[in-house]
Amino acid sequence: MFFVIQVCVCISIDISEPGKPGHPAVDIDGERNVTIDWTAPDSDGGSQITQYIICSGSPDTDSESFVKREIARQSTICTFSEQLEFNSMYKFAVAAKNDSGIGPFSEFSEWVKTPTREGKNIIS
């Protein structure tokens, strides 16, 4: 004699936005290429981190107008070419994104000064 038993299991997984990434370290070379390095958040919110958002601005820019770039990968280091002004100050912050949304931004990096036309990098 055989019995057929059907079982329905419902699993509820709560996901939330990822935590705050670590403080970014920034380097700008003589050609104004920006390299940003940070640590991943302690929590991914229960869902894999799919992107990082990099926020940057200068002292003349209010925080609402800071430029935000989405980096479509999970790496915690990014190098990109940016048309930054020579001999200008910038700072950067990073946030992680998963299927639930964007988590909080990291603390801002120290101010980094872009090179003069001679190519000397200055960190404040």
Buried (B, 14 or more C-beta within 10 A) or exposed (E): EEEEEEEEEEEEEEBBBBBBBBBBBBEBEEEBEBEBBBEBBEBBBBBEBBBBBBBBBBEEEEEEEBEEEEBEEEEBEBEEEBEBEEEBBBBBBBBBBBEBBBBBBBBBBEBBBBBEEEEEBEEE
